[in-house]
Amino acid sequence: MTAQAVNLRQRRGACPGLSAPMPTGDGLLVRIIPIGTVPLAAFSMLYAAARTHGNGVIEVTARGSIQVRGLNAASAPRFAAAVAALGIAAEDGVPVHSNPLAGLDAEEILDAGARAADLRRALAGTSLAARLAPKVSIAIDSGGGLSLDELAADVRLCAEATNNGVALRVGVAGDAARATQLGMVAPNNGVEGAMRLLEVIARYGRDARARDILAAEGVAGFRSTLADLLLIPARPREGGDSEMDSRLRGNERIVEDARHIRRQAIGQHTLRDESLAYGIGLAFGHSDAVALECLTEAAGTAGAIGIRAAPGRVLMIIGLKQEMSSSLITAAERLGFIVRADDPRRHVVACAGAPICSSAHIAARAIAPAIAQASAPLLDRSLTIHISGCAKGCAHPEPAALTIVGTPSGCALIADGSTRDAPYAQVSTNELPAAIANFTREREASHV
Ligand code: SF4
């Protein structure tokens, strides 16, 4: 495969799978979205292949994908062959996300992993993958303790307990808080409902996303395609509100309540078979193959059987023995991984930045540790600092308390906005620590 061939195969915004690596500032990047638990030995060999064929930098993204960096035109096919030989189950079409502990979670009310497998089978029998934008995705939430609430998707199905058993709440375009809700369907109709919604999206062309269709055409097309599947029919009442809307509003309260008791991925989880899983975070979403090989070895020593990649830049270590989990936590901390949910590094999001990304104006990831340290007193669950190498904002399209954007003349600072919003100040990289200290002081003062 030549670099030109790679470029020709790759279009902007596409997802770089094994067979279609994406050119970046440090060579070619390959993205793998593993399905379910990957055995420890396979993960170790994946890391070793990343070290042999790439530059050893490995990322886990906010959506739970694994990215291997620093490949080249000659080494990318060799890496692809090495990974293919490992037999790791991975997404190979329209990504269908399920909960990090799907099928294992003692609290789930529906096996989202099994429904996701059903949906993948249904998709494989259609041409939808070729007709949908590469980033169109589906989220299926099991309604367990570890949710997919924060994962945005074009189509989302979330299991909820109702008076008549479990139903799937269907939404389009967004995370759990922002998606437009369409109604509830029976679990057995979830796959059919998702397929119909994807068909609606595909009708708008190869670049269409659910959010764009909503903005241009409203929700009618999505609602009407589900009309005969909805358990709660959309019958408008006088005054404009519909029975479905008010029932859904009630369900929104349930979701809000549930969100408070839903767990964070980082930390310990008890599984249905009473073994443990432990979510370990990658600081600023990246690590290197050697550290990850050491982590995998420590996981094996602690009795783990495999690893899942999870949203939020987390690796979920599966099947730990209760009495041995502390040895894994100690080893992970020593290797620089995040083992506690309140680690301030979790609240600083940084893209790869310069020199890794050729579009970057600042070394976003390299300056992230200092920024996390400087702003630790400010950071809690509700606040995020986003450092973006350029205005594209790949790592965090949403607003953040403070967004720092690399520009040709330094760093633009945006308060309570995203990279697309107007900055309140422009500083050089050297002035950044003082500017963040000012922001922190002012933010603290405004909360007194
Ligand atoms: S936000 Fe800009 S600099 Fe950062 S990874 Fe995306 S394109 Fe590169």
Boltz pocket constraint, residues with backbone or C-beta under 6 A from the ligand:
constraints:
  - pocket:
      binder: B
      contacts: [[A, 351], [A, 352], [A, 353], [A, 354], [A, 357], [A, 358], [A, 359], [A, 360], [A, 361], [A, 364], [A, 388], [A, 389], [A, 390], [A, 391], [A, 392], [A, 393], [A, 394], [A, 395]]
      max_distance: 6.0
